[in-house]
Amino acid sequence: MSEYKKFTEDMIKTHTILVPNMLPIHFRLLIAIFESKGYHMELLENDSRTVVDEGLKNVHNDSCYPALLVIGQFMDALKNGKYNPDKTALLITQTGGGCRASNYIYLLRKAVERNFPQIPVVSLNFSGLEKDSAFKITASMFLKLLYAVLYGDLLMTCYNKCRAYEVNKGDSRAVLGLWEKKLGDIFRSGSSKYTHTKKLYREILSSFGSVKLSSQKKIRVGIVGEIYVKYSPLANNHLEDFLISEGCEPVVPSLLEFVMYCAAGTFNDAEIYDNKNINSRIYKLGYELIYSKQKELIKIMKDDGRFEPLHDFEHLRSLADKYINQGVVMGEGWLIPAEMAALVQSGVKNIICAQPFGCLPNHIVAKGMSRAIKTANPDANIVAIDYDPGATRVNQENRIKLMLANARI
């Protein structure tokens, strides 16, 4: 493959950067932060079958399903004629982990070179990858991104709770839209109001608390698994919407847990393998900062009392130690069994583990650890659902319905 097209400083003013849709709420806030710095970004919403078909044209069907979908979403969007290839760039995240996800950007660049060689691919990562890119994350931007994740987690948690029980359909969506706009405007303006977390958290909780809810008892279903399939409506066939249509309440762990899992992995490994260095110390400091912000949000949610607080990450780590070593960090590693244990402990006994077919790290720590979770928690009702190009939505939903037939309230 020839030298790939690079994203340069002058492109910030001229190019539209397309963003794949993994977490609709969070990503809209993240985009607002970049827009305040002069970037023009657009969150992709296309999720028809043509996305999968385009993915299959450009990615081998044995490759990771999330990679296939992300690349398919990009190719489908570019081929519909809406975007000028000469003024378009593509953004993809990289964790730098030891799984197929680290190859997404190379698969995407190969597809782009074949179809639209003039389009640059931009990497968003915190692992030191793609050092020559003009797409830079400063310390102040990182802090803003952290706040956006916190606000996104709170909005997602409140929204899922309210829309499962709302008396007047659409009320929850209206409150969510109001806060997406308000927070987006704050981030775009460059104002420091986003740091007024206590005030904004309480206002968000109050807004969702005003939604009229039914008192009907519903089955609560936790969703864990590989990060993209766990959160992306495109990847999991709108799993949260399906659960609500079945009369359930979806309970989705926060994105911040994955962020903290990645940070903890670096200094954990340094301790396990006796290889402490400047990077592990920096990640430890970063982790402590993030954890302090998480504790603040948890306290405010507890004080409010209307919505179940996020999982305290140190508590997650202690739960993981009961089942698996924290040195297991391939894919989502020890985080999956820890989240399953935390959900069961908090009364969410029905759990769907969403994972790409053939995702070895997640099959080991999800399917492999579910028996241990069930042994320790006999009431746990766990089902693993595989997602891939050949799996039909009907088959997936039928398996979920079978789980719900044995659901524990």
Secondary structure, DSSP 8 states (H G I E B T S, - for coil): --------TTHHHH-EEEE--S-HHHHHHHHHHHHTTT-EEEE----SHHHHHHHHHHS-TTS-HHHHHHHHHHHHHHHTT-S-GGGEEEEEEE---SSGGGGHHHHHHHHHHHH-TT--EEEEESSS--TT-S----HHHHHHHHHHHHHHHHHHHHHHHHHHHBSSTTHHHHHHHHHHHHHHHHHHHT-GGGG-HHHHHHHHHHHHHTS-B-----EEEEEEESHHHHH-TTTTTSHHHHHHHTTEEEE---HHHHHHHHHHHHHHHHHHTT---HHHHHHHHHHHHHHHHHHHHHHHHHHH-SS-----HHHHHHHHTTTS-TT--STTTTHHHHHHHHHHHTT--EEEEEEETT-HHHIIIIIHHHHHHHHH-TT-EEEEEEE-TT--HHHHHHHHHHHHHT---
